[in-house]
């Protein structure tokens, strides 16, 4: 699996278990609106790999397409949906990396 081979890079392994990366949300609420913004620190190469994987999933994976449709109906922007998917994918990859699975 190409994505798992990509995930085996040390940089991505570090990103998936740290909160100092680009996926960790920071509060940016104003008035009645509860929002988060992305932390601009972290490993840019690992974030780029996650971003490409998420964009590919949004185009090709039926489960991700259904998730995007549901979240869009809930009123989330595309950027917010991508942020959620990156965090989900990072958690998924971390479990694979911890188990030592390469399939």
N, C-alpha and C positions, 0 to 999 in steps of 0.2 A: 504494500500500500504506500503510494507516493507521499501522502500526507504524514504518515507515521515516520517515514525516513526523514522528511523535513523537520518533524517534531523532535528528532533525536539530536538536533544541534544543541550544544550547551546553552546558547543564548536563549532559545525558546524554553528550555527546561527551567532556567532561572526566572524567566518572565512568568511562567505559569504558576510559580509558587510564591511570587513576591507581590506586594501591593504597591510598589514604587514604580509600577509600569503605566503604560498609557491606557489600560483598561480600567484601572481603579477609579471609581467616580468620586468627585469632590462635590460637596453641597454648593448649589448656586441658586437657591430659592429666592423668590421675590414675591412679597405679598401672599396671595392665596395659592400661587403656583409653586408646586414642589418639583424642582428640577435638579439635575446633577450635570456637571461638566466633566470632561475628561482631564485627567492629570497629564500634563505635557511632558513630564519626565519619563525616563525608562528607555528600554532598548528599542530603537527605531526599526532595526532589521527584523526583530521578532514580531513587532507590531505589524510590519509590512507583510510578513508571512501569514499572520492571523487574518489580516484584512483580505488578502488574496484568496485565502481558503473560504472565508465567509462569503465573499462576493461570488465565488464559484458555486458554493452551496445554494445561494439565493437564486442562481440561474438554473441549476441542474437538479437539486435534491427536492423531491416532492414533499417530504416532511418539512423542510425549511421553507418552501413556498407557502405551505399551509400556515406555518407559524407567522410568516411575514404578513399574509392576508389577515390573519386574526389580530395581530398587533396593530396593523394599519387601521382596522375597523375600530380598535380601542382608542385610536387617536394619536398613536406614537408616530413621530417623524421617521424617515428612512435612516437618518443618522442615529437616532435613539435605538432603532431596531438593530442596526449594525453593531452598536456598542453592546447590546444584550447578547447578540449572537457570538461576538468575540469572547465575552466572558464565559459563555456556555462552552464554546469550543476549547478554550484554555483549560477549563475544568475537566473536559473530556480527555484532552491530551495528557493532562497531568496524571490521570488515573492510568492511562496506557503506559506512560513513562515509569510510573511507580511499580507497575506490575511486571515490567520488562518485556511486555508483549510487542512483537513486531509484525503481527498479522492484522 
